[in-house]
Amino acid sequence: MKIKNLIGDRFKERPSDCVTDSHALMVRGGYMKYVANGIYSSFPPLKNITRKIEQIIREEMDRIEGQEVLFPVVLPGTLWDESGRNSSVGNELLRFEDRNGSSMVLGMTHEEAAVQLVREYAQSYVKYPFMIYQIQTKFRDEARPRAGLIRVREFTMKDAYSFHTSQEDLEEYYSKCFHAYERIFARVGIPEVIAVSSDSGMMGGNVSHEFMLLTPIGEDSLAICKECDYRANMEAAASIVNNENNLQSSSLELIYTPNVSSIDDVVKFLDIPIENTCKAVVYQMNLTDEYVLVFIRGDLDVNETKLTNILGSDIHPAIITEESRLKAGYIGPYKLEGNHKVLFDKSLQHIDNLSCGANIGEYHYIGFNIERDYGKVEYHDLSKIRVGGVCPQCGKHAITISRGIEVGNIFQLGTKYTKAMNMEYVDKDGNHQYPIMGCYGIGVGRLAASVCEVRHDEYGPIWPITIAPWQVHLCCLRSDDLPTKECADTLYQYLLDANIEVIYDDRNVRAGVMFSDADLLGVPIRVIVSPKNIQENRVEIITRDKTISMKADISEAVLSVKNLIAKLTNDISI
């Protein structure tokens, strides 16, 4: 490919609407073009990158006996009715009617389609186990697309589904897929990806892991222990709170607290430790608008994912109306009016003396004891783990919080979908059973953007050789000089004949323009042909990351390039 024929422009200025480096560089470098919010078209450089990522994924899925299939993008709503997700999933699922008035959806995930594909085939235990996978376009009507390809609405994803006759068999295969994912991320050039325990969310199941690339621009918060190997998404991390009972038990007393409605104000006004405060955080269920009151220690925050899982319903911050009979800023458990759902966080357990809202404007209680003044309650883990918190694994105060991009996930789904969709097989004893499923996903475009996010400098991406859009960027400086042009043209043909992927720049432009474009394309090996080098009968060979710079005889240039490709590839290979 000659760069003068390459569609897509490259430019110097950073777009004002790009908040991440990967987004800015991929727009500036002519990788993608905005179509609509969260929807992009790919120019050839990005298409080359994602094609190579897909090939690596295919190789690793085939290595663990996966069988590639292809599901439809458009699915009948009745299929999602079978699993119950047509009604339980929110607006992220795009629903519409076809010309016949039939309910249809755009697939955002394909568990239902996977079950529908194999439920007639796999009616006997002898058919198990097996795994099917696809690489397919999906659509998720994301409320807040951001960061270019990192959070989009339309995306390409590899999703795989395994089917088993026992939990032990699923766990064995889950481990195989876990290690396959480690190989995939190493092969695309980001071996530093870590696996963390995660919340299964709408996918269901009891065991799940997310593969995270640590970077400050990540939108996921991760709890990582400095003392052991505990790692979990904050959404799933257990919050262990030591309740020290700082104040002695006392009788319940109503205190006038004018203009004191925040926890900080309460602590200052009453001169008490924040650990002895009880605050109310109020939500409403999306489907019913029923109020949900979470009482939690004043210095902690509610983990909304944990709350959603306990409720079995999506939630939103409450709009407190007069009809709710709630006094904003002064809500407490004692003499609470209204028929609301009330939950208590474990952070309040065993504290004998609490301050809390009195459900009367301008008033709080002190000396509140939950068991004595409210009654016996069930405590739940509803709080967010925090920096310096207790590690759920080793018990030390060693939790740190980092940001990360989720580049893959795996789930043990159990029988959630096979049972709901009536997929059965006959076991060796003649009994009907529901197969156990696993699910394994990787977003291809997000993975490409994530690599760019951590493999770049101020001038452009530094693509690993395994996924780079081309292996070699050939630069002809002074193409108006006939000997230089003839040498570069000949070398270009020799490289092509050697099956080396080359992007060739023979434009009559300044060296600065040529090198700037080369930096934005991020090709790992740059070969420079110039009048000065020609006089020495040599070409210059430089890696994009500047770690290797050498000169080679023109006659040895192709061999030198092939050796360098092999070296860069071996440096990545696992």
Buried (B, 14 or more C-beta within 10 A) or exposed (E): BEBEEBEBEBEEEEEEEBEBBBBBBBBBBBBBEEEEEBEBEBBBBBBBBBEBBBBBBBEBBEEBEBEEBEBEBEBBBEBBBBBEBBEBBEEBBBBEEEEEEEBBBBBBBBBBBBBBBBBEEBBEBEBBBBBBBBBBEBBBBBEEBBBBBBBBBBBBBBBBBBBBBBEEBBBEBBEBBBEBBBBBBBBBBBEEBBBBBBBBBBBBBEBBBBBBBBBEBBEBBBBBBEEBEBBBBBBBBBBBBEBEEEBEEEEBEEBEBEEBBEBEBBBEBBEBBBBBBBBBBBBBBBEEEBBBBBBBBBBBBBBBBBBBBBBEBBBEEBEBEEEBBBBEBBBBBBEBEEEBBBBBBBBBBEBBBBBBBBBBEBBBBBBBBBEEBBEEBEBBBBBBBBEEBBBBBEEBBBBEBBBBBBBBBBBBBBBBBBEBBEBBBEBEEEEEBBBBBBBBBBBBBBBBBBBBBBBBBEBBBBBBBBBBBBBBBBBBBBBEBEEBBEBBBEBBEBBEEEEBBBBBBBBEBEEEEBBBBBBBBBBBBBBBBBEEBBEEEBBBBBBBBEEBEEBBEBEEBBEBBBEBBEEBBEEBEE
